[in-house]
Amino acid sequence: MTIYRNTKAKESLANITEALIEKLPYKGLGQGHTVETSIGKSYCLELGNPNLPKLAIFHGGYTNHSFILYYLRSLIKDFHIFAFDMPGHPGKSSEVVLDPRDDSYGKWAIEAIEAIGIKQASFLGLSYGGFVCQRVAAMKPNLVDRLILVVSAGICPMNQLSLMRALMFPQILFTLTKKEFFLNSMMNGLFTDYDDELVVDFFRDMLLYVKTDQRQMKLSRKEEFANFSKPVLLLTAEKDVVFDCNRQEKEAVKLFPNLEVQKLMGQKHSPSVTESGRNFVCELISDFIMKDEAINEYPKKAES
């Protein structure tokens, strides 16, 4: 069984992935790992200086390691990064589709992390990846030193009305008509901004040729984190059409006793990729992990 509708699409998405990785400023410090788990092979790209603090990263839904690394590339200089491809998503891991309504993703992630040899690290998850990181923190809290959740799934239900209007309707119309107008409409609803044609090319092929799982992700419960008291940073986005930022914060306060929340003002579900926008988010993450400066409010108008 495959998640791709044809082999050409799989090859195209793999080529875009490699092109994005080639743009990263790691200068030969990268090493790919493929490890075996109970659901098949799992891929992880290791980047950065091994003497720096470990940071395990999990990407958003139906992208892969290249996307989150390209967005957060400023972190490579500060951390020893392990970026995982989630199974059932268009990356290099197994194409087995896991059930997001239970702990399958947590079980997989723990197996992959331990197979790589990580005993403890800070964990960062974007959207779907945030849900996976929560499963790890709930199931094996000693693995997690600090937890960073960026516009994270698994905290509160999706905002169905705005999600349908801004993302699902344009997506359906694009897959039916293949008209770029509807692709651009969907991208504009999801992204604060996007600066690379490779990103558009990836989403075009993904929407047309990848079979996506529409099941809702399991929501975290307070009792699951009874043994987890590590610091948690939640980054929400003011104009997120997927998750209501105020509801996210309200529910996260109930889940995590040691929580910091930062609302990215003017931002959508995929935060700004301008240099100032990216660097601001990376600085928030670095400061939080390294216990450096206090968190500042994102400027309402990002620099160009």
Disulfide bonds with the S-S distance in Angstrom:
none
